[in-house]
């Protein structure tokens, strides 16, 4: 079955590279959060393809898997507990 142009625009074909906004949506955060997460090393740096900045979805998966689970969090480390 041939791929229709409309299918490409609607994202019907899986993509390996995601732009900034799509990478944020993929991991479930606001569009500005990936910048902070890249800066502090929790998320991978993007790749450049000509004038496009893209995040590798596989690298996002690896980085997301490495994030601590809430069960790993020690509530005694919270600053707001007195």
mmCIF file of the N, C-alpha and C atoms, coordinates in Angstrom:
data_MODEL
# 
_entry.id   MODEL 
# 
loop_
_atom_site.group_PDB 
_atom_site.id 
_atom_site.type_symbol 
_atom_site.label_atom_id 
_atom_site.label_alt_id 
_atom_site.label_comp_id 
_atom_site.label_asym_id 
_atom_site.label_entity_id 
_atom_site.label_seq_id 
_atom_site.pdbx_PDB_ins_code 
_atom_site.Cartn_x 
_atom_site.Cartn_y 
_atom_site.Cartn_z 
_atom_site.occupancy 
_atom_site.B_iso_or_equiv 
_atom_site.pdbx_formal_charge 
_atom_site.auth_seq_id 
_atom_site.auth_comp_id 
_atom_site.auth_asym_id 
_atom_site.auth_atom_id 
_atom_site.pdbx_PDB_model_num 
ATOM 1   N N  . UNK A 1 1  ? 0.854  -1.183 0.000  1.00 0.00 ? 1  UNK A N  1 
ATOM 2   C CA . UNK A 1 1  ? 0.000  0.000  0.000  1.00 0.00 ? 1  UNK A CA 1 
ATOM 3   C C  . UNK A 1 1  ? 0.893  1.237  0.000  1.00 0.00 ? 1  UNK A C  1 
ATOM 4   N N  . UNK A 1 2  ? 0.706  2.161  -0.926 1.00 0.00 ? 2  UNK A N  1 
ATOM 5   C CA . UNK A 1 2  ? 1.548  3.359  -0.990 1.00 0.00 ? 2  UNK A CA 1 
ATOM 6   C C  . UNK A 1 2  ? 1.293  4.304  0.184  1.00 0.00 ? 2  UNK A C  1 
ATOM 7   N N  . UNK A 1 3  ? 2.318  5.033  0.555  1.00 0.00 ? 3  UNK A N  1 
ATOM 8   C CA . UNK A 1 3  ? 2.209  6.024  1.625  1.00 0.00 ? 3  UNK A CA 1 
ATOM 9   C C  . UNK A 1 3  ? 1.657  7.308  1.041  1.00 0.00 ? 3  UNK A C  1 
ATOM 10  N N  . UNK A 1 4  ? 0.594  7.818  1.649  1.00 0.00 ? 4  UNK A N  1 
ATOM 11  C CA . UNK A 1 4  ? 0.002  9.066  1.186  1.00 0.00 ? 4  UNK A CA 1 
ATOM 12  C C  . UNK A 1 4  ? 0.688  10.240 1.875  1.00 0.00 ? 4  UNK A C  1 
ATOM 13  N N  . UNK A 1 5  ? 0.776  11.365 1.190  1.00 0.00 ? 5  UNK A N  1 
ATOM 14  C CA . UNK A 1 5  ? 1.374  12.572 1.759  1.00 0.00 ? 5  UNK A CA 1 
ATOM 15  C C  . UNK A 1 5  ? 0.640  12.995 3.022  1.00 0.00 ? 5  UNK A C  1 
ATOM 16  N N  . UNK A 1 6  ? -0.679 12.861 3.045  1.00 0.00 ? 6  UNK A N  1 
ATOM 17  C CA . UNK A 1 6  ? -1.457 13.237 4.234  1.00 0.00 ? 6  UNK A CA 1 
ATOM 18  C C  . UNK A 1 6  ? -1.037 12.399 5.431  1.00 0.00 ? 6  UNK A C  1 
ATOM 19  N N  . UNK A 1 7  ? -0.729 11.109 5.205  1.00 0.00 ? 7  UNK A N  1 
ATOM 20  C CA . UNK A 1 7  ? -0.286 10.250 6.301  1.00 0.00 ? 7  UNK A CA 1 
ATOM 21  C C  . UNK A 1 7  ? 1.031  10.756 6.887  1.00 0.00 ? 7  UNK A C  1 
ATOM 22  N N  . UNK A 1 8  ? 1.920  11.229 6.050  1.00 0.00 ? 8  UNK A N  1 
ATOM 23  C CA . UNK A 1 8  ? 3.203  11.747 6.518  1.00 0.00 ? 8  UNK A CA 1 
ATOM 24  C C  . UNK A 1 8  ? 2.984  12.977 7.389  1.00 0.00 ? 8  UNK A C  1 
ATOM 25  N N  . UNK A 1 9  ? 2.103  13.872 6.971  1.00 0.00 ? 9  UNK A N  1 
ATOM 26  C CA . UNK A 1 9  ? 1.858  15.082 7.741  1.00 0.00 ? 9  UNK A CA 1 
ATOM 27  C C  . UNK A 1 9  ? 1.186  14.794 9.068  1.00 0.00 ? 9  UNK A C  1 
ATOM 28  N N  . UNK A 1 10 ? 0.413  13.762 9.151  1.00 0.00 ? 10 UNK A N  1 
ATOM 29  C CA . UNK A 1 10 ? -0.297 13.430 10.379 1.00 0.00 ? 10 UNK A CA 1 
ATOM 30  C C  . UNK A 1 10 ? 0.540  12.589 11.319 1.00 0.00 ? 10 UNK A C  1 
ATOM 31  N N  . UNK A 1 11 ? 1.750  12.253 10.922 1.00 0.00 ? 11 UNK A N  1 
ATOM 32  C CA . UNK A 1 11 ? 2.620  11.495 11.803 1.00 0.00 ? 11 UNK A CA 1 
ATOM 33  C C  . UNK A 1 11 ? 2.296  10.016 11.836 1.00 0.00 ? 11 UNK A C  1 
ATOM 34  N N  . UNK A 1 12 ? 1.673  9.495  10.781 1.00 0.00 ? 12 UNK A N  1 
ATOM 35  C CA . UNK A 1 12 ? 1.290  8.089  10.745 1.00 0.00 ? 12 UNK A CA 1 
ATOM 36  C C  . UNK A 1 12 ? 2.510  7.176  10.677 1.00 0.00 ? 12 UNK A C  1 
ATOM 37  N N  . UNK A 1 13 ? 3.612  7.687  10.205 1.00 0.00 ? 13 UNK A N  1 
ATOM 38  C CA . UNK A 1 13 ? 4.834  6.891  10.103 1.00 0.00 ? 13 UNK A CA 1 
ATOM 39  C C  . UNK A 1 13 ? 5.703  7.168  11.323 1.00 0.00 ? 13 UNK A C  1 
ATOM 40  N N  . UNK A 1 14 ? 6.142  6.127  12.027 1.00 0.00 ? 14 UNK A N  1 
ATOM 41  C CA . UNK A 1 14 ? 6.995  6.347  13.206 1.00 0.00 ? 14 UNK A CA 1 
ATOM 42  C C  . UNK A 1 14 ? 8.266  7.102  12.822 1.00 0.00 ? 14 UNK A C  1 
ATOM 43  N N  . UNK A 1 15 ? 8.694  7.984  13.708 1.00 0.00 ? 15 UNK A N  1 
ATOM 44  C CA . UNK A 1 15 ? 9.898  8.777  13.463 1.00 0.00 ? 15 UNK A CA 1 
ATOM 45  C C  . UNK A 1 15 ? 10.941 8.429  14.503 1.00 0.00 ? 15 UNK A C  1 
ATOM 46  N N  . UNK A 1 16 ? 12.178 8.382  14.089 1.00 0.00 ? 16 UNK A N  1 
ATOM 47  C CA . UNK A 1 16 ? 13.264 8.149  15.036 1.00 0.00 ? 16 UNK A CA 1 
ATOM 48  C C  . UNK A 1 16 ? 13.734 9.460  15.640 1.00 0.00 ? 16 UNK A C  1 
ATOM 49  N N  . UNK A 1 17 ? 13.733 10.537 14.854 1.00 0.00 ? 17 UNK A N  1 
ATOM 50  C CA . UNK A 1 17 ? 14.158 11.844 15.339 1.00 0.00 ? 17 UNK A CA 1 
ATOM 51  C C  . UNK A 1 17 ? 12.961 12.707 15.676 1.00 0.00 ? 17 UNK A C  1 
ATOM 52  N N  . UNK A 1 18 ? 12.982 13.284 16.876 1.00 0.00 ? 18 UNK A N  1 
ATOM 53  C CA . UNK A 1 18 ? 11.882 14.144 17.308 1.00 0.00 ? 18 UNK A CA 1 
ATOM 54  C C  . UNK A 1 18 ? 12.389 15.559 17.523 1.00 0.00 ? 18 UNK A C  1 
ATOM 55  N N  . UNK A 1 19 ? 11.583 16.549 17.133 1.00 0.00 ? 19 UNK A N  1 
ATOM 56  C CA . UNK A 1 19 ? 11.966 17.928 17.417 1.00 0.00 ? 19 UNK A CA 1 
ATOM 57  C C  . UNK A 1 19 ? 11.772 18.198 18.912 1.00 0.00 ? 19 UNK A C  1 
ATOM 58  N N  . UNK A 1 20 ? 12.108 19.380 19.342 1.00 0.00 ? 20 UNK A N  1 
ATOM 59  C CA . UNK A 1 20 ? 12.095 19.729 20.769 1.00 0.00 ? 20 UNK A CA 1 
ATOM 60  C C  . UNK A 1 20 ? 10.725 19.526 21.400 1.00 0.00 ? 20 UNK A C  1 
ATOM 61  N N  . UNK A 1 21 ? 9.692  20.055 20.759 1.00 0.00 ? 21 UNK A N  1 
ATOM 62  C CA . UNK A 1 21 ? 8.343  19.957 21.314 1.00 0.00 ? 21 UNK A CA 1 
ATOM 63  C C  . UNK A 1 21 ? 7.879  18.500 21.335 1.00 0.00 ? 21 UNK A C  1 
ATOM 64  N N  . UNK A 1 22 ? 8.097  17.781 20.236 1.00 0.00 ? 22 UNK A N  1 
ATOM 65  C CA . UNK A 1 22 ? 7.675  16.384 20.185 1.00 0.00 ? 22 UNK A CA 1 
ATOM 66  C C  . UNK A 1 22 ? 8.439  15.519 21.178 1.00 0.00 ? 22 UNK A C  1 
ATOM 67  N N  . UNK A 1 23 ? 9.711  15.830 21.400 1.00 0.00 ? 23 UNK A N  1 
ATOM 68  C CA . UNK A 1 23 ? 10.476 15.058 22.390 1.00 0.00 ? 23 UNK A CA 1 
ATOM 69  C C  . UNK A 1 23 ? 9.933  15.306 23.796 1.00 0.00 ? 23 UNK A C  1 
ATOM 70  N N  . UNK A 1 24 ? 9.513  16.533 24.065 1.00 0.00 ? 24 UNK A N  1 
ATOM 71  C CA . UNK A 1 24 ? 8.916  16.845 25.373 1.00 0.00 ? 24 UNK A CA 1 
ATOM 72  C C  . UNK A 1 24 ? 7.597  16.103 25.545 1.00 0.00 ? 24 UNK A C  1 
ATOM 73  N N  . UNK A 1 25 ? 6.764  16.135 24.518 1.00 0.00 ? 25 UNK A N  1 
ATOM 74  C CA . UNK A 1 25 ? 5.486  15.419 24.572 1.00 0.00 ? 25 UNK A CA 1 
ATOM 75  C C  . UNK A 1 25 ? 5.742  13.925 24.767 1.00 0.00 ? 25 UNK A C  1 
ATOM 76  N N  . UNK A 1 26 ? 6.739  13.388 24.071 1.00 0.00 ? 26 UNK A N  1 
ATOM 77  C CA . UNK A 1 26 ? 7.049  11.965 24.147 1.00 0.00 ? 26 UNK A CA 1 
ATOM 78  C C  . UNK A 1 26 ? 7.388  11.532 25.573 1.00 0.00 ? 26 UNK A C  1 
ATOM 79  N N  . UNK A 1 27 ? 8.168  12.353 26.291 1.00 0.00 ? 27 UNK A N  1 
ATOM 80  C CA . UNK A 1 27 ? 8.530  11.953 27.657 1.00 0.00 ? 27 UNK A CA 1 
ATOM 81  C C  . UNK A 1 27 ? 7.553  12.504 28.703 1.00 0.00 ? 27 UNK A C  1 
ATOM 82  N N  . UNK A 1 28 ? 6.585  13.324 28.266 1.00 0.00 ? 28 UNK A N  1 
ATOM 83  C CA . UNK A 1 28 ? 5.526  13.763 29.162 1.00 0.00 ? 28 UNK A CA 1 
ATOM 84  C C  . UNK A 1 28 ? 5.816  15.004 29.980 1.00 0.00 ? 28 UNK A C  1 
ATOM 85  N N  . UNK A 1 29 ? 6.608  15.921 29.429 1.00 0.00 ? 29 UNK A N  1 
ATOM 86  C CA . UNK A 1 29 ? 6.922  17.157 30.144 1.00 0.00 ? 29 UNK A CA 1 
ATOM 87  C C  . UNK A 1 29 ? 6.594  18.360 29.265 1.00 0.00 ? 29 UNK A C  1 
ATOM 88  N N  . UNK A 1 30 ? 6.672  19.556 29.852 1.00 0.00 ? 30 UNK A N  1 
ATOM 89  C CA . UNK A 1 30 ? 6.417  20.774 29.089 1.00 0.00 ? 30 UNK A CA 1 
ATOM 90  C C  . UNK A 1 30 ? 7.534  21.002 28.075 1.00 0.00 ? 30 UNK A C  1 
ATOM 91  N N  . UNK A 1 31 ? 7.279  21.777 27.023 1.00 0.00 ? 31 UNK A N  1 
ATOM 92  C CA . UNK A 1 31 ? 8.295  21.996 25.989 1.00 0.00 ? 31 UNK A CA 1 
ATOM 93  C C  . UNK A 1 31 ? 9.580  22.652 26.468 1.00 0.00 ? 31 UNK A C  1 
ATOM 94  N N  . UNK A 1 32 ? 9.561  23.335 27.607 1.00 0.00 ? 32 UNK A N  1 
ATOM 95  C CA . UNK A 1 32 ? 10.791 23.961 28.094 1.00 0.00 ? 32 UNK A CA 1 
ATOM 96  C C  . UNK A 1 32 ? 11.615 23.035 28.991 1.00 0.00 ? 32 UNK A C  1 
ATOM 97  N N  . UNK A 1 33 ? 11.010 21.996 29.504 1.00 0.00 ? 33 UNK A N  1 
ATOM 98  C CA . UNK A 1 33 ? 11.692 21.095 30.438 1.00 0.00 ? 33 UNK A CA 1 
ATOM 99  C C  . UNK A 1 33 ? 12.873 20.346 29.808 1.00 0.00 ? 33 UNK A C  1 
ATOM 100 N N  . UNK A 1 34 ? 12.795 19.892 28.536 1.00 0.00 ? 34 UNK A N  1 
ATOM 101 C CA . UNK A 1 34 ? 13.946 19.185 27.968 1.00 0.00 ? 34 UNK A CA 1 
ATOM 102 C C  . UNK A 1 34 ? 15.235 20.007 27.986 1.00 0.00 ? 34 UNK A C  1 
ATOM 103 N N  . UNK A 1 35 ? 15.126 21.323 27.824 1.00 0.00 ? 35 UNK A N  1 
ATOM 104 C CA . UNK A 1 35 ? 16.327 22.166 27.862 1.00 0.00 ? 35 UNK A CA 1 
ATOM 105 C C  . UNK A 1 35 ? 17.042 22.011 29.207 1.00 0.00 ? 35 UNK A C  1 
ATOM 106 N N  . UNK A 1 36 ? 16.275 22.070 30.277 1.00 0.00 ? 36 UNK A N  1 
ATOM 107 C CA . UNK A 1 36 ? 16.827 21.910 31.623 1.00 0.00 ? 36 UNK A CA 1 
ATOM 108 C C  . UNK A 1 36 ? 17.397 20.505 31.813 1.00 0.00 ? 36 UNK A C  1 
ATOM 109 N N  . UNK A 1 37 ? 16.673 19.515 31.316 1.00 0.00 ? 37 UNK A N  1 
ATOM 110 C CA . UNK A 1 37 ? 17.093 18.126 31.496 1.00 0.00 ? 37 UNK A CA 1 
ATOM 111 C C  . UNK A 1 37 ? 18.341 17.795 30.688 1.00 0.00 ? 37 UNK A C  1 
ATOM 112 N N  . UNK A 1 38 ? 18.487 18.403 29.514 1.00 0.00 ? 38 UNK A N  1 
ATOM 113 C CA . UNK A 1 38 ? 19.720 18.225 28.729 1.00 0.00 ? 38 UNK A CA 1 
ATOM 114 C C  . UNK A 1 38 ? 20.875 18.895 29.464 1.00 0.00 ? 38 UNK A C  1 
ATOM 115 N N  . UNK A 1 39 ? 20.631 20.090 29.978 1.00 0.00 ? 39 UNK A N  1 
ATOM 116 C CA . UNK A 1 39 ? 21.677 20.843 30.670 1.00 0.00 ? 39 UNK A CA 1 
ATOM 117 C C  . UNK A 1 39 ? 22.197 20.096 31.894 1.00 0.00 ? 39 UNK A C  1 
ATOM 118 N N  . UNK A 1 40 ? 21.293 19.458 32.656 1.00 0.00 ? 40 UNK A N  1 
ATOM 119 C CA . UNK A 1 40 ? 21.751 18.765 33.860 1.00 0.00 ? 40 UNK A CA 1 
ATOM 120 C C  . UNK A 1 40 ? 22.079 17.284 33.627 1.00 0.00 ? 40 UNK A C  1 
ATOM 121 N N  . UNK A 1 41 ? 22.000 16.843 32.374 1.00 0.00 ? 41 UNK A N  1 
ATOM 122 C CA . UNK A 1 41 ? 22.450 15.498 32.030 1.00 0.00 ? 41 UNK A CA 1 
ATOM 123 C C  . UNK A 1 41 ? 21.405 14.401 32.158 1.00 0.00 ? 41 UNK A C  1 
ATOM 124 N N  . UNK A 1 42 ? 20.170 14.762 32.491 1.00 0.00 ? 42 UNK A N  1 
ATOM 125 C CA . UNK A 1 42 ? 19.133 13.729 32.611 1.00 0.00 ? 42 UNK A CA 1 
ATOM 126 C C  . UNK A 1 42 ? 18.613 13.264 31.261 1.00 0.00 ? 42 UNK A C  1 
ATOM 127 N N  . UNK A 1 43 ? 18.754 14.095 30.244 1.00 0.00 ? 43 UNK A N  1 
ATOM 128 C CA . UNK A 1 43 ? 18.328 13.738 28.892 1.00 0.00 ? 43 UNK A CA 1 
ATOM 129 C C  . UNK A 1 43 ? 19.496 13.943 27.940 1.00 0.00 ? 43 UNK A C  1 
ATOM 130 N N  . UNK A 1 44 ? 19.508 13.200 26.834 1.00 0.00 ? 44 UNK A N  1 
ATOM 131 C CA . UNK A 1 44 ? 20.621 13.305 25.885 1.00 0.00 ? 44 UNK A CA 1 
ATOM 132 C C  . UNK A 1 44 ? 20.596 14.621 25.112 1.00 0.00 ? 44 UNK A C  1 
ATOM 133 N N  . UNK A 1 45 ? 21.761 14.998 24.612 1.00 0.00 ? 45 UNK A N  1 
ATOM 134 C CA . UNK A 1 45 ? 21.838 16.174 23.743 1.00 0.00 ? 45 UNK A CA 1 
ATOM 135 C C  . UNK A 1 45 ? 21.224 15.816 22.390 1.00 0.00 ? 45 UNK A C  1 
ATOM 136 N N  . UNK A 1 46 ? 20.682 16.805 21.707 1.00 0.00 ? 46 UNK A N  1 
ATOM 137 C CA . UNK A 1 46 ? 20.090 16.537 20.392 1.00 0.00 ? 46 UNK A CA 1 
ATOM 138 C C  . UNK A 1 46 ? 21.167 16.350 19.326 1.00 0.00 ? 46 UNK A C  1 
ATOM 139 N N  . UNK A 1 47 ? 20.736 15.842 18.191 1.00 0.00 ? 47 UNK A N  1 
ATOM 140 C CA . UNK A 1 47 ? 21.588 15.709 17.016 1.00 0.00 ? 47 UNK A CA 1 
ATOM 141 C C  . UNK A 1 47 ? 21.208 16.816 16.040 1.00 0.00 ? 47 UNK A C  1 
ATOM 142 N N  . UNK A 1 48 ? 22.153 17.178 15.185 1.00 0.00 ? 48 UNK A N  1 
ATOM 143 C CA . UNK A 1 48 ? 21.876 18.185 14.162 1.00 0.00 ? 48 UNK A CA 1 
ATOM 144 C C  . UNK A 1 48 ? 21.841 17.501 12.803 1.00 0.00 ? 48 UNK A C  1 
ATOM 145 N N  . UNK A 1 49 ? 20.783 17.764 12.051 1.00 0.00 ? 49 UNK A N  1 
ATOM 146 C CA . UNK A 1 49 ? 20.652 17.308 10.673 1.00 0.00 ? 49 UNK A CA 1 
ATOM 147 C C  . UNK A 1 49 ? 20.361 18.559 9.859  1.00 0.00 ? 49 UNK A C  1 
ATOM 148 N N  . UNK A 1 50 ? 21.407 19.059 9.210  1.00 0.00 ? 50 UNK A N  1 
ATOM 149 C CA . UNK A 1 50 ? 21.334 20.335 8.505  1.00 0.00 ? 50 UNK A CA 1 
ATOM 150 C C  . UNK A 1 50 ? 20.872 21.414 9.486  1.00 0.00 ? 50 UNK A C  1 
ATOM 151 N N  . UNK A 1 51 ? 19.718 22.016 9.263  1.00 0.00 ? 51 UNK A N  1 
ATOM 152 C CA . UNK A 1 51 ? 19.268 23.060 10.184 1.00 0.00 ? 51 UNK A CA 1 
ATOM 153 C C  . UNK A 1 51 ? 18.202 22.545 11.159 1.00 0.00 ? 51 UNK A C  1 
ATOM 154 N N  . UNK A 1 52 ? 18.115 21.226 11.305 1.00 0.00 ? 52 UNK A N  1 
ATOM 155 C CA . UNK A 1 52 ? 17.128 20.627 12.210 1.00 0.00 ? 52 UNK A CA 1 
ATOM 156 C C  . UNK A 1 52 ? 17.810 20.108 13.476 1.00 0.00 ? 52 UNK A C  1 
ATOM 157 N N  . UNK A 1 53 ? 17.195 20.355 14.605 1.00 0.00 ? 53 UNK A N  1 
ATOM 158 C CA . UNK A 1 53 ? 17.657 19.827 15.883 1.00 0.00 ? 53 UNK A CA 1 
ATOM 159 C C  . UNK A 1 53 ? 16.702 18.699 16.257 1.00 0.00 ? 53 UNK A C  1 
ATOM 160 N N  . UNK A 1 54 ? 17.253 17.494 16.389 1.00 0.00 ? 54 UNK A N  1 
ATOM 161 C CA . UNK A 1 54 ? 16.422 16.312 16.621 1.00 0.00 ? 54 UNK A CA 1 
ATOM 162 C C  . UNK A 1 54 ? 16.952 15.475 17.774 1.00 0.00 ? 54 UNK A C  1 
ATOM 163 N N  . UNK A 1 55 ? 16.023 14.944 18.552 1.00 0.00 ? 55 UNK A N  1 
ATOM 164 C CA . UNK A 1 55 ? 16.373 14.008 19.622 1.00 0.00 ? 55 UNK A CA 1 
ATOM 165 C C  . UNK A 1 55 ? 16.091 12.602 19.136 1.00 0.00 ? 55 UNK A C  1 
ATOM 166 N N  . UNK A 1 56 ? 17.036 11.720 19.334 1.00 0.00 ? 56 UNK A N  1 
ATOM 167 C CA . UNK A 1 56 ? 16.910 10.315 18.965 1.00 0.00 ? 56 UNK A CA 1 
ATOM 168 C C  . UNK A 1 56 ? 15.942 9.654  19.946 1.00 0.00 ? 56 UNK A C  1 
ATOM 169 N N  . UNK A 1 57 ? 14.853 9.109  19.438 1.00 0.00 ? 57 UNK A N  1 
ATOM 170 C CA . UNK A 1 57 ? 13.830 8.526  20.303 1.00 0.00 ? 57 UNK A CA 1 
ATOM 171 C C  . UNK A 1 57 ? 14.397 7.368  21.125 1.00 0.00 ? 57 UNK A C  1 
ATOM 172 N N  . UNK A 1 58 ? 15.371 6.644  20.564 1.00 0.00 ? 58 UNK A N  1 
ATOM 173 C CA . UNK A 1 58 ? 15.983 5.539  21.313 1.00 0.00 ? 58 UNK A CA 1 
ATOM 174 C C  . UNK A 1 58 ? 16.805 6.069  22.489 1.00 0.00 ? 58 UNK A C  1 
ATOM 175 N N  . UNK A 1 59 ? 17.509 7.179  22.264 1.00 0.00 ? 59 UNK A N  1 
ATOM 176 C CA . UNK A 1 59 ? 18.287 7.787  23.350 1.00 0.00 ? 59 UNK A CA 1 
ATOM 177 C C  . UNK A 1 59 ? 17.357 8.352  24.417 1.00 0.00 ? 59 UNK A C  1 
ATOM 178 N N  . UNK A 1 60 ? 16.201 8.889  24.000 1.00 0.00 ? 60 UNK A N  1 
ATOM 179 C CA . UNK A 1 60 ? 15.222 9.370  24.975 1.00 0.00 ? 60 UNK A CA 1 
ATOM 180 C C  . UNK A 1 60 ? 14.707 8.214  25.828 1.00 0.00 ? 60 UNK A C  1 
ATOM 181 N N  . UNK A 1 61 ? 14.464 7.073  25.195 1.00 0.00 ? 61 UNK A N  1 
ATOM 182 C CA . UNK A 1 61 ? 14.005 5.897  25.943 1.00 0.00 ? 61 UNK A CA 1 
ATOM 183 C C  . UNK A 1 61 ? 15.034 5.458  26.980 1.00 0.00 ? 61 UNK A C  1 
ATOM 184 N N  . UNK A 1 62 ? 16.302 5.417  26.584 1.00 0.00 ? 62 UNK A N  1 
ATOM 185 C CA . UNK A 1 62 ? 17.365 5.003  27.512 1.00 0.00 ? 62 UNK A CA 1 
ATOM 186 C C  . UNK A 1 62 ? 17.456 5.985  28.676 1.00 0.00 ? 62 UNK A C  1 
ATOM 187 N N  . UNK A 1 63 ? 17.436 7.281  28.362 1.00 0.00 ? 63 UNK A N  1 
ATOM 188 C CA . UNK A 1 63 ? 17.535 8.295  29.413 1.00 0.00 ? 63 UNK A CA 1 
ATOM 189 C C  . UNK A 1 63 ? 16.310 8.264  30.325 1.00 0.00 ? 63 UNK A C  1 
ATOM 190 N N  . UNK A 1 64 ? 15.138 8.072  29.747 1.00 0.00 ? 64 UNK A N  1 
ATOM 191 C CA . UNK A 1 64 ? 13.923 8.016  30.558 1.00 0.00 ? 64 UNK A CA 1 
ATOM 192 C C  . UNK A 1 64 ? 13.945 6.798  31.478 1.00 0.00 ? 64 UNK A C  1 
ATOM 193 N N  . UNK A 1 65 ? 14.404 5.671  30.952 1.00 0.00 ? 65 UNK A N  1 
ATOM 194 C CA . UNK A 1 65 ? 14.513 4.461  31.778 1.00 0.00 ? 65 UNK A CA 1 
ATOM 195 C C  . UNK A 1 65 ? 15.473 4.660  32.946 1.00 0.00 ? 65 UNK A C  1 
ATOM 196 N N  . UNK A 1 66 ? 16.474 5.508  32.769 1.00 0.00 ? 66 UNK A N  1 
ATOM 197 C CA . UNK A 1 66 ? 17.477 5.747  33.816 1.00 0.00 ? 66 UNK A CA 1 
ATOM 198 C C  . UNK A 1 66 ? 16.997 6.719  34.894 1.00 0.00 ? 66 UNK A C  1 
ATOM 199 N N  . UNK A 1 67 ? 15.895 7.433  34.640 1.00 0.00 ? 67 UNK A N  1 
ATOM 200 C CA . UNK A 1 67 ? 15.373 8.354  35.652 1.00 0.00 ? 67 UNK A CA 1 
ATOM 201 C C  . UNK A 1 67 ? 14.920 7.547  36.869 1.00 0.00 ? 67 UNK A C  1 
ATOM 202 N N  . UNK A 1 68 ? 15.078 8.106  38.067 1.00 0.00 ? 68 UNK A N  1 
ATOM 203 C CA . UNK A 1 68 ? 14.664 7.361  39.253 1.00 0.00 ? 68 UNK A CA 1 
ATOM 204 C C  . UNK A 1 68 ? 13.150 7.204  39.313 1.00 0.00 ? 68 UNK A C  1 
ATOM 205 N N  . UNK A 1 69 ? 12.733 6.056  39.801 1.00 0.00 ? 69 UNK A N  1 
ATOM 206 C CA . UNK A 1 69 ? 11.310 5.827  40.042 1.00 0.00 ? 69 UNK A CA 1 
ATOM 207 C C  . UNK A 1 69 ? 10.921 6.560  41.321 1.00 0.00 ? 69 UNK A C  1 
ATOM 208 N N  . UNK A 1 70 ? 9.647  6.880  41.451 1.00 0.00 ? 70 UNK A N  1 
ATOM 209 C CA . UNK A 1 70 ? 9.181  7.552  42.654 1.00 0.00 ? 70 UNK A CA 1 
ATOM 210 C C  . UNK A 1 70 ? 9.428  6.679  43.884 1.00 0.00 ? 70 UNK A C  1 
ATOM 211 N N  . UNK A 1 71 ? 9.399  5.374  43.698 1.00 0.00 ? 71 UNK A N  1 
ATOM 212 C CA . UNK A 1 71 ? 9.658  4.462  44.816 1.00 0.00 ? 71 UNK A CA 1 
ATOM 213 C C  . UNK A 1 71 ? 11.102 4.573  45.302 1.00 0.00 ? 71 UNK A C  1 
ATOM 214 N N  . UNK A 1 72 ? 11.995 5.053  44.417 1.00 0.00 ? 72 UNK A N  1 
ATOM 215 C CA . UNK A 1 72 ? 13.401 5.215  44.784 1.00 0.00 ? 72 UNK A CA 1 
ATOM 216 C C  . UNK A 1 72 ? 13.642 6.492  45.578 1.00 0.00 ? 72 UNK A C  1 
ATOM 217 N N  . UNK A 1 73 ? 12.640 7.384  45.615 1.00 0.00 ? 73 UNK A N  1 
ATOM 218 C CA . UNK A 1 73 ? 12.789 8.674  46.273 1.00 0.00 ? 73 UNK A CA 1 
ATOM 219 C C  . UNK A 1 73 ? 12.648 8.498  47.776 1.00 0.00 ? 73 UNK A C  1 
ATOM 220 N N  . UNK A 1 74 ? 13.536 9.119  48.508 1.00 0.00 ? 74 UNK A N  1 
ATOM 221 C CA . UNK A 1 74 ? 13.481 9.086  49.963 1.00 0.00 ? 74 UNK A CA 1 
ATOM 222 C C  . UNK A 1 74 ? 12.751 10.343 50.438 1.00 0.00 ? 74 UNK A C  1 
ATOM 223 N N  . UNK A 1 75 ? 11.559 10.207 51.023 1.00 0.00 ? 75 UNK A N  1 
ATOM 224 C CA . UNK A 1 75 ? 10.805 11.400 51.435 1.00 0.00 ? 75 UNK A CA 1 
ATOM 225 C C  . UNK A 1 75 ? 11.543 12.221 52.490 1.00 0.00 ? 75 UNK A C  1 
ATOM 226 N N  . UNK A 1 76 ? 12.496 11.635 53.194 1.00 0.00 ? 76 UNK A N  1 
ATOM 227 C CA . UNK A 1 76 ? 13.248 12.371 54.204 1.00 0.00 ? 76 UNK A CA 1 
ATOM 228 C C  . UNK A 1 76 ? 14.216 13.361 53.565 1.00 0.00 ? 76 UNK A C  1 
ATOM 229 N N  . UNK A 1 77 ? 14.460 13.206 52.257 1.00 0.00 ? 77 UNK A N  1 
ATOM 230 C CA . UNK A 1 77 ? 15.345 14.130 51.553 1.00 0.00 ? 77 UNK A CA 1 
ATOM 231 C C  . UNK A 1 77 ? 14.622 15.394 51.097 1.00 0.00 ? 77 UNK A C  1 
ATOM 232 N N  . UNK A 1 78 ? 13.297 15.426 51.192 1.00 0.00 ? 78 UNK A N  1 
ATOM 233 C CA . UNK A 1 78 ? 12.528 16.590 50.766 1.00 0.00 ? 78 UNK A CA 1 
ATOM 234 C C  . UNK A 1 78 ? 12.804 17.773 51.672 1.00 0.00 ? 78 UNK A C  1 
ATOM 235 N N  . UNK A 1 79 ? 12.963 18.941 51.068 1.00 0.00 ? 79 UNK A N  1 
ATOM 236 C CA . UNK A 1 79 ? 13.258 20.174 51.832 1.00 0.00 ? 79 UNK A CA 1 
ATOM 237 C C  . UNK A 1 79 ? 12.065 20.665 52.647 1.00 0.00 ? 79 UNK A C  1 
ATOM 238 N N  . UNK A 1 80 ? 10.841 20.290 52.239 1.00 0.00 ? 80 UNK A N  1 
ATOM 239 C CA . UNK A 1 80 ? 9.682  20.873 52.910 1.00 0.00 ? 80 UNK A CA 1 
ATOM 240 C C  . UNK A 1 80 ? 9.224  20.057 54.137 1.00 0.00 ? 80 UNK A C  1 
ATOM 241 N N  . UNK A 1 81 ? 9.909  18.999 54.465 1.00 0.00 ? 81 UNK A N  1 
ATOM 242 C CA . UNK A 1 81 ? 9.554  18.216 55.660 1.00 0.00 ? 81 UNK A CA 1 
ATOM 243 C C  . UNK A 1 81 ? 10.245 18.836 56.873 1.00 0.00 ? 81 UNK A C  1 
ATOM 244 N N  . UNK A 1 82 ? 9.450  19.055 57.894 1.00 0.00 ? 82 UNK A N  1 
ATOM 245 C CA . UNK A 1 82 ? 10.024 19.653 59.108 1.00 0.00 ? 82 UNK A CA 1 
ATOM 246 C C  . UNK A 1 82 ? 10.134 18.646 60.201 1.00 0.00 ? 82 UNK A C  1 
# 
